[in-house]
Amino acid sequence: MSGEDSGAPRRVGEGNGAPNAPSPLEGEGRGGGCRGTDWGAATPPPIPLPQGEGGQTDRTAGVHVIAASGRSGQALCQALRRAGIPVIPVVRDPAKWAATAPESPRIADLLDLTALATALVGATRIASCAHARHIPAILAAAPPSARVVFLGSTRKFTRWPDEHGNGVLAGEAALMASGRSGVILHPTMIYGAQGENNVQRLAALIRRLPVVPLPDGGRSLVQPIHQDDVTRCILAALDRAWDGPHALTIAGPEPIAYADFIRAIAAASGQRPPRILPFPAAPLIALAGLTRFLPGLPTIGAAEVRRLLEDKGFDVAPMRAQLGVTAMPLAEGLARTFGAPHDRAR
C-alpha cells in the first residue's frame, strides 16, 4: 500500500532521548553525516521509468549514489560494481572518494541545491545513504522521473525524539508528501561495515569491564542488521517498481535481549562472557557522564542509558515480502564481523 509504514515495532517500553552521535550501546541505522538543510519538498507527479522485460527496471541503467564515500555508500557501490551496474557517485569530498574508488564522482554539497541538481542530471535511479533530513533537498534536485531509495532509521519509533529521529521523521514526511515512487528504508542498528563502531565499541567495552551493568538486567530487545543485508535491501529496493512513496523497516531476523546481545558479541570476539549486573536506571544515568573522564572506555551518554529501556523488536515479514530479503542470523553476522570463517550462500 502506498505510503504505508511497514514493519512497526512489536513493543516499545519506557525510555528517553537518544544521542546524536553513534552509540556503543544502541546505534539505530542511520545515513551519512552530512550537514542539515531546510529545503522544502518538491511535489512533482511520478513518471514511470524505462523498463525491461517483465516490467522490471532496466538494470543496465546506472545508479546515482549520494554519500557514496560513507560506510553504507561504499558497501552499496561495491555491490553495484559486482553486479555490473554502473555507479555514479555523488560526494562532497572528491579527495576522499579518489582514495577508495575508481569512478569519477559528481561533486555536490547537499546544502547547495544547484550543485546537487547538476550532479543528478540524467539520473533514473537514486540511492541516498545520506541522513534522511536531506530528503527534501534531494527530491527538489532530482529529475521527476527518477526512482528514489533513501535510508532512514528506526530511531523514528522512539517515544523520546531527538534531533536525529526528528530529521528522519521530517525526511519521511517529505517523501510521502512528494508522491514520488520510491521508498525510505529504516534500518535497526547496523553492524559489520568496515569501520563501524557499534559492536566493535561494545567489544572494546567488554574487554575492559568484567561486569556490565545494564538497566533492568538488559531485558529490552534489539534486532541488529548486518551491513551486507542492508546493502541487499537497497539493491532490491532499486530493482522494485514502486508505485508511489513507501516506508519500510529493515532488521535482523529476530529480536534478542540486550544482555544476550552482549554475550553474543563477547563470544564472537573471543572473550569470556561478562557478568551482567542488573542495575537501576537512575544511578546508571547519573554515572554515565563520568565515562568521558575514564581513559580506555567509550563515552556513554545519559540518554543512551535511558534508551536501553526501549524495546527495538520489529516485524520483518513486510521486508521479506516486499524486498525478498531474509537477513542473516546474528551469530553469522558477528562471525563475519570479527573475522571468523562462516559459509553462507550469497
N, C-alpha and C positions, 0 to 999 in steps of 0.2 A: 504493500500500500504506500503510495507516495507520501513522503513527509512523516512516516511512522518511525518512532524511535524504538528500534528493535533491540532486545537484549537488556531490558531494565534489570536493576539489581533484585536479587531474591529477597534480601533482607538488609536493612540498614539500621545500625544501632546508634548509640549516642556518640558524639564526637565534637570536634571543634575545628577551627580554621586550619588550613594546611599551609605550609611554607611555599614560597615561590620557587626556591631552588630545589633541585633533585635531592631526595632524602635517602639516607641509608635505611630508614625504617619503612617508608612507604614507596612512592615513586610511580604513581599512575602514569600511563603512557602520555607522551607529550610530543608536540612537534618541535621544530628548531627554535632557537632562542633569539630570533630577530626582534628588533625593536617594534613597539606598538604603533598603531595608526588609527586615525579616526575617519578614514574614507567611508562614505556611505555605500550601501549595497546597490549594485546595478540590478535592473529587473527586466532584461530582455527576454522574449519568449524563446523556449528551447527549440533548436533546429536539429533534425536528425543528422548523425554523422554518416559519411560514406561507409557502406557495409559490404562485407564479402559474402561468400556463400553461406547459407543457413542463417542469415540475419545477424551474424557476429560482426563486431568491429573489424575493420581491415588491420590486421596485426602487423602489416609491413609499415604502417604509419608510425612515425616517431612519437616519443613521449617527452613532453617538456616537464622536467623535474625541478621544482622550486625547492630551494635549500638543499641542493644536491650534495653539498660538502659536509652536511651533518651526518650523524650516525645512521639514522633511518634512510636518509637520502643516498648515502654511499652504498648501503646494502641494496637498495632498490636499483640503483644504476648498475651494479654488478649483476644482479639477476636479469635485468633487461638485456645486457650485453650477452649473457649466456644464452638467452632465448633468441638472439639475433634481431632484437628490436632496437632501432636507432634511439640514442639518448641525446636529448637537447638539454644540457644542464643550465639552470638559471641560478646564479650565485652572486653574492655581494663582493667576495674577495677572490679575484682571479688567481692570485699567487697561491692561496691555499688550495684551490682546485687543481692548479697545474702540478702541484707536488704529488698528487694522488691519482690522477685520471688522465686519459688520452684526449678526450674530446675538447674542442674549443668551446668555452662557455659563453653564454649570453649574460651580460653583467647588468644587475639591477638591484638597487636598494628598495625594499618593499615600501619605504616611505615615499619613493619617487614614482608617482603614478605614470608619468610619461615614459620613464625608462622601463618600467615594468610592462607597459603596453607594447613598447618596442621589442622587448625580449620575448613576448608571447605572440608576436605576429606569425600567422600561419599555423598556430597550434590547433590540433584536433583532439588531443588527449593531454590533460594536465594533471600531474600528481604533485600535490603540495605537502612537503614534510616540514613546513614552517609552522609556527604556532598558529592555532586556529583564529586568534584575534586578527590575523591578516586576511581572513577570507573576504571581507568586504572589498578591500583593495584589489585582490586577485580577481574577484568577479567583475569589478569595474574595468579592469585592464584586459581581461581575457576575451578572445573572439566569441561572439554569441553562440557559435555552433560547437564550441569545444566541450567535450565531456570532462567533468572535473571530479577528482578524488582528493579529499582532504583528510588530514589526521587531526583528531580531537583528543579527548582524554576522558576517562571515567571519573575524573575529578568533578565533572559536571553534576554528578549524582550526590555529592556531599551535601549534608544539611548545614554545613558551616562554610559558606562560599568565601573564596579569596580571589586575589587578582587573576591568578592562573585559571581557576574554574570559571570566573565571570567572563574571561576572554574566550573560553571555549563555548560558553552559552551564547555569547554575542555572535561568534562566528557561525555557529549552527543556525541561529535565528536569521542571519543574513542569507545563508544558503536557502533556507526554507522560503524566505520571502522572495527570493530571486526567481523561483520557478525553474531554475536550471536543472538539467538532467545530470545527476551525479550523486555522490554520497560523501558523508563525513563518517569516518571510521573512528570509534572511540576505544583505544586500547586500554587495557588494565596496565599494571606495572610491566614494563618491557625489560627483559634481561637478555644477556647473551650477545649483545652487539659489541663490536670492538670498541674498547674504551668506556663501556657503560659503567655506571657507578651505583647500581642498585645492589645486586647480590655480591659484587666484589667488595663494596664497602661493608656489607653485613659480614662477609667472611673475615675481613680485617678486624671488625669489632669482636667477633667470636674469638679470634686468636688472642686478643688482649684481655678478654673478660671471661673467666671460667664460669661466672654466674651471670645470666642475662635477666635483669628484672623487667617484667612485662605487666602492664595493667591487665587485670582480670586473667592473669596467667597466660596471655596470648591466645585466648579462645576465639577472637574475632577472625573472620575469614578473609583470605586473599586468594587471587586467582591469576597468577602471573602468566604472561605470554612471551614466548621466545621471539627474538628478533626475526628469525627465519620465517616464523608463522605470520608475523606482521607483514613481512615482505610478500609472502604468498597471498595474503588477503588483499594487499594493494594491487598486485598483479591481476587477481581475479576480478577486483572491482573495475580495473581499467578495461577489462575484456567483456564486461557485462553491459548490455544495452539498457541502462537505467531510464525509466520513464518518470521524469520529474525528480525533485530532491528527496533524498533519503538520509536517515541516520542509523548507524548500526554499531553495536558494541562487539568488540573482538576480544577474546580472553582465552586462557588456557582451558583444558578440557573439563576441569572440575575444581571447585574451591578446596582450600586446605586451611586448617587452623594456623594462625601465625606462628605459634610455638612449634608446630610440626614443620613449617617452612624453614624456621631457623635450624632445626635439627637436620633437615634435608641438605641445607647449604653446608653445614659442618661436615656431613658425611661425604658430599661430593668434592669438597675442598681438602679432604684428607685429614680432618681434625676430629678430635674427640667431641662427642655431642655435649654442649654446655648444659649446665643445670638451669632450668627455667624457674625463676623465682616470682611467684605471683605477688604483685605489689599494688597498693592503692594508687590510683592515677594522680591524686593531688600531690603527694611527695615527689613522684617522678617528674611531674610538670615543674615543680619548684627547683629540682636538681638539674633538669635538662640544660639550663643555661650555663652550668658550670663546665660542660664538656668543651666549651670553646677555650678554656684555660688549661685543659689536660692534654699534654703532648702525646701524640700517637693515637688519639681517639678522634673519630669523626664528630663534627659538631652536630648536635641534635637539638632541635628547637622544641619549645613547649608545645607548639601547635602540632608537631609531629606525634608527640606522645598522645595528645587528645585524639588524633585521628586513628590511632591504633584501636580505639574502641568502636570504630565503624566497621561493619561487615562490608566486604567488597566481593561478594559472590554473585555471578551473573548467569543467565540462561544463554547458552551458546547455540541452541537449536536454530535461531534465525541466521547466525553466522554460517552454520553448516549448510542450511537450506539455500541461502542466497549467494554464498560465495563458493560453496563446495569445499571448504577448508575445515579439516579437523586438526586442531593443534596438537603438538606432541606432548606426551606426559611430562610432568615436572622433572622426574628423575632423569629422563633422557635429555631434556634441555639443560639441566645442571651438569650432566656428564659432558655435554658439548662445551659448555661454558668454561669448565675447569680442565678441559683437555683430555678427559678420559675417552677411550675409544668406545664408540657405540654405533651399531649398524642400524640404519633406517632407510627404507625406500624413500627417495626424494621425488 
